[in-house]
Amino acid sequence: DVLFTQTGNVGIGTTSPERVLDVKSNSDTAPSAYLRGGKSSQGEIQNTGLIIGTQTTMVAGDYQGISFTGYTTASAIARGRAAIGVEAINGPGKMDLVFMTRFADDGTQLTSADEKMRITSAGNVLIGTTGIENPRSLAQALEIEAGSPVGIILNDSRDTHPMGIENAGAVMNFTYNTSPLMTIIGSSGNVGIGETNPTTGKLQIKTSSAIGYTPSSFMPGANI
């Protein structure tokens, strides 16, 4: 059933629509809406599917998007706990794609402080930060900013061989499980293999067994 109220709200599946368009499904096993649109083989996605626009032209700093909420009461529906949207960077002609989440049942709404990831119009991917720090002027970059240490973990499907790259302040560690295998000191450029504080030279290797092709040339536990 479709209901049109005196306030202009339209309800589908409900007699008390709480928004301009309120679609309600009483099923947990079927979607509440199904949109059928055209298709394009030329990448013209704007001519297919769903288009979300604004009532007035967006200016720099304006946000727009889709939010997700688990609440059902009229006063709480707007309190999304996750959202996907855009921020206008230079009017409507330049936009970043933003992803927001919040873990708090405190009655508040999502804000820009809840942003967790951003894909800029230039193609950069930012996690934990809204501005790219790109001293080498890379054409595109992935930047992760958080507390120290921060890094990337690569794991296999068995979840038993995690290897990672982490930035612990001015120190970069290459790890296996929880142990650093190689360390690079940012300020000096010194590299340590088996040594987390290489200070005696550009390359410092520490091992409990002989290394190299001629074991007799190296003493166990020695540094290079």
N, C-alpha and C positions, 0 to 999 in steps of 0.2 A: 504494500500500500504506500501511496505517496500523500503526504500531508503538507499543505501550505498554510502557514499561520498568518495572523494579522500583522505580525511584526516583520514579515518577509522571510522568515526562516522556512527552510524546506526539510521535511523529515521523510526518510525512506526506512521503513521498518520500525519507526518510532512515532508516537503521537505527541511527543514533547521535545522537538529538536532544540538543541542548546547552542547551535551555531547556524550560520547562514545555510550550510548544507550539513545535515547530520544523517549519516548512514549507519544503521544498527543491524547487526546480524546476531541471531540467537544461537548460532552454531559455532562450536569450537573445532569443527572438522572441515569447514568450508570457508573460503575467503568472503569478505563482505562486499568486495567490489572487484570487477573485472573490466579492464579497459582494452578495447581493440582499436588499434590505429594502423596507419600505413607503415611502410618500410622503405629504406633507402639503401642502395648499394654504393652510394657516393659519400657516405659519412655524414649526410645531412640529417643528423639526429633530431634537430629542432623541428623537422617536418613530420615526425612520428611520435606516437605515444602521448605523453602528458606534458603540457607546458605550464609552468608556474610563473606568473608575472606579478607585478605590483600595481597598486592603484595610482601611484605617482612615481616619477622617475627617481631611481636610486642615486644617492650621492655618496661620496667617499665616507666609509665608516658604517654604512647601512648594512644590515643583515637580513637574509631571507632564507627560509628553508622548511624542512619537514622535521617535526619532533615526535618522539615516541614516549608514551606515558602508560603506566599501569593503573592509573587512577580512573574511577568511574563517576565520581560526583562532579556536579557542574563547576564547583569552586576550585577543584583540583585538576581538572582536565588539562589546563594550560601549564601545569607543572611537569614539563617533560624531564625525563632523566637521561635522555640521549637525543642527539639531533644531527642531521646532515644538512648543510646549507652553504650559502655563499656570502662573502663579504665584498662589497664594492670597494675597490682600491682607488680607482680614479673615475668615479661615476660608473654608469652601467657598461662602459666599454672595456673595463678591466676588472675581473673578479677572481678571487681565490676560493677554492672549495675547502670548507672547514668541517671538522668532525668534533662533536662535543659529547662528553659524558659526565655524569655526577653520581656519586654514591652518598646520598644523604636524604633522609625522609624528614626534612625540616620545613616544608611548606614554601620553599623558595623556588624561583624559576631559574632556568639556565641563563648564564651570562657569558661574556667573552672569556672570563676567568676559567671556564670549564672546558676550554678548547684543548684537545689532546693531539690532534694532527691536522695539518694543513697542506694542501697541494696548491702551489702558487700558479698564477697565470703563466709564469715562465717555465713551469714544469718541475720546480724544486719541491721536494717533500720535506716538511718540517714536523718533527715530533717533539712536543714539550716546549716549543718556542714559536713565536709568531714572526720572527725576523731572521733572515739568513745571515750568518756570519761567514763570509766567503772571501778570506784574504787573498786567495790565489785566483780569484775571478774565474771560477769554474763556470762552464756554460750551464750545467745543471748539477744539483747536489742533493744528497740526503743528509739532513742534519738532525741529530737527536740531542736534546738538552734536558738534563734532569739533575738530581743530586749525584754526588760522587761516591762510588764509580758509576759510570753509565756506559752501556755497551750493547753489543749484538751477540746473541747466542744462536749457534747453528746446531741442531740436534737431528739425529736419525729417527726413523719411525719407531724404534724400540725404546727411545727415551733413555738410552744408557751411555751414549757417547757425546755429551754436550761439549762443543768447542766454541770459544768466544773471543771477541775483541772488546776490550774495555779501556775507557779513559778514566784513570784515577788521578784527576788533577792534571799535572804536567807529565804524567807517566802513562804510557800505553802498554797494556799487557795482552799477550796472546795466551789463552788459557785452555786447559783440558780438565773437565770436571770443575774443581775449584782451585786447581793449582796453576800458577803462571808457568808457561813454558819458555816464553821469550818476553823480554822487557825492553822498551825503548824510552830513554829519558829525553823528554822534549827539549829541555834547555841546553843540553850538551850534545845530543845526538848519539850518546853512547848506547850500545846494544848489549844486553845480557841474555845469555842462553843458560838456563838453570841458575841464573843469578838475578835477583830482583833489584839490586842496587849496584849496577855496573859503574864504578868510579875510577878504575885503574887504567882504562883505555877505551878506544872506540868499540872494540869487540872483546867481551869478557865471557868466557865459557867455564862453567863449573859443573863437574860430573863426578860421580862416584866410581866410574869405570873408565878404562882407557878409551880414547877417541881417535879418529883419523884412520888412514890407511896403513900407517905404520905405528902400531900401539906402543912400540918401544920408545918412540919420540916424545910421548906424553906421559906424565905421571898422573895416576888417579887422584882426583880432587884438585888438580892444578887449574889455575886460571890462565887465560891467554889475554 
